Amino acid sequence: MYAHNSILGLVAFMPDETFWGWVPASMEYKLEEAIESIGLDNAMMIEYFNLMTKIFLTIGVPMFCIIGPMNCAFGGFAAGEDHLSYFSFGNVEFGSWLYWVHAFVTWGVVFVVTSNLYDGQRKFLPHRYAWLRKMAEKRANTIMVDHIPEHLRSDAKLAEFFEKIIPGDKNVKSAYVTKDTTHLLHLSTQLKKDEAALHQAKAQWVKNEEEGKGRPTMGGCCGGREVDCIDHYTKEIQDLQPKVAEEREKVQKQAEEVGGVNLSNGFVTFNDRMSAEVALRLTGITEDKSELILENPPEPSDIQWADFTQDQTARQGREILGYALTVGLYFAYMPIVVAVTNLANIIDLGPLDILWDSVAPTLGLQIMIAMLPTFLITIYKFCFTLKAAAWAQHKLQAWYFWFQLFFVCLIAAIGTNVIGFTQVMFTDPFSLPGVLADTLPSATHYYMN
């Protein structure tokens, strides 16, 4: 928020460079200033933290100061020798009048959470409207098209198609179908490497002249002949430049024809934003519902062009592999937790064993919770066509939620038998409320001990 932006003058407040300088900086935080300096997404992350803090204080303080002492004083000491559970529901004996109190408390928690979430959404919408109005015109007027059918795979054909289906005349400003430029990309990349190496060699020569040395050379290893770096890279560049120009001209010529180097995705830019919004909402515009999938384009700097050039058959195979790995991770989650924990319990650290015993029982769970996002994001980046780096985060958010639900909220019901729980969930889903009712109340103190 402040570290670099304050140096650039993008924020009005300059934090003190002291140990406690972050405190007044946090107090001076303004949402509008944060949006301007770090963007809406990052500013909303700060607001999300503030919202969660507010919910935690609203719920946590009364729960600890009122409900906790009530469980301890009037619960009947059902927890026995488990002293850490005296403040929790695990200390309430069966049939106690506190069951009615907890029923009202549960609805109170639901009310606090939902009301705060709706309030947060209501405050967020004006900022989103402002962000939409300030969006760059080219991005606002552009849609991304995927699964383009064979007969529309050229810039002209794609533009002609959307010009026909959008009401009015001259709605389409331009259309671009992504091209297979594999060989051109290889040549261009090599050309850039040689240009960078030439620049570095010339800088080294300047340094050598100051030190009284000659021009930089390369080679000469194992009896090989040394060559002048500057002459070598100059010749490489001279050879590559016409090849790059020739390949670029070849791609541009082939792109005029339907198919060929033209791939199955691209972008269509309209003359006005209204036409783009109308196009996004079109359905049933082809015989096959899987063709012409229309989406909002990602941030231009966030686009992963390599994903646009993937083969459709290979793409489907990778997606199947990605889902299989995700399901495999689900079933392997608890066995890995148990294995790591058992291994940790075997380790004997001698004098430090007392300290180790406080860490070992939950080590497996802590490792898996910490590494789960890394495992998931790795699967998505290698197996799924994302087209933008931010889409990996969105996919992670969706799947991570379900992992957290099963292995954090419902861990007491699942136990170590993940397969058995999943089988019950699919074969007899109506028995799940009974399973949760039998297991979750005694586990409300799970995270304390």
Secondary structure, DSSP 8 states (H G I E B T S, - for coil): --TTHHHHT-SS----SSTTTHHHHHHT--HHHHHHHH-HHHHHHHHHHHHHHHHHHHHHHHIIIIIHHHHHHHS--TTTT-GGGTTSGGGS-TT-THHHHHHHHHHHHHHHHHHHHHHHHHHHHHHHHHHHHHS-HHHHTEEEEES--GGG-SHHHHHHHHHHHSSSSS-EEEEEEEE--HHHHHHHHHHHHHHHHHHHHHHHHHHHHHTT----EEE-GGG--EEEHHHHHHHHHHHHHHHHHHHHHHHHHHHTSSSTTEEEEEEEEESSHHHHHHHHT----SSSTTSSEEE----GGGB-HHHHT--HHHHHHHHHHHHHHHHHHHHHHHHHHHHHHHHHHH---GGGHHHHHTTGGGHHHHHHHHHHHHHHHHHHHHHS--SBHHHHHHHHHHHHHHHHIIIIISHHHHTT-HHHHHHHHHH-GGGHHHHHHHHSGGGTTTTT-
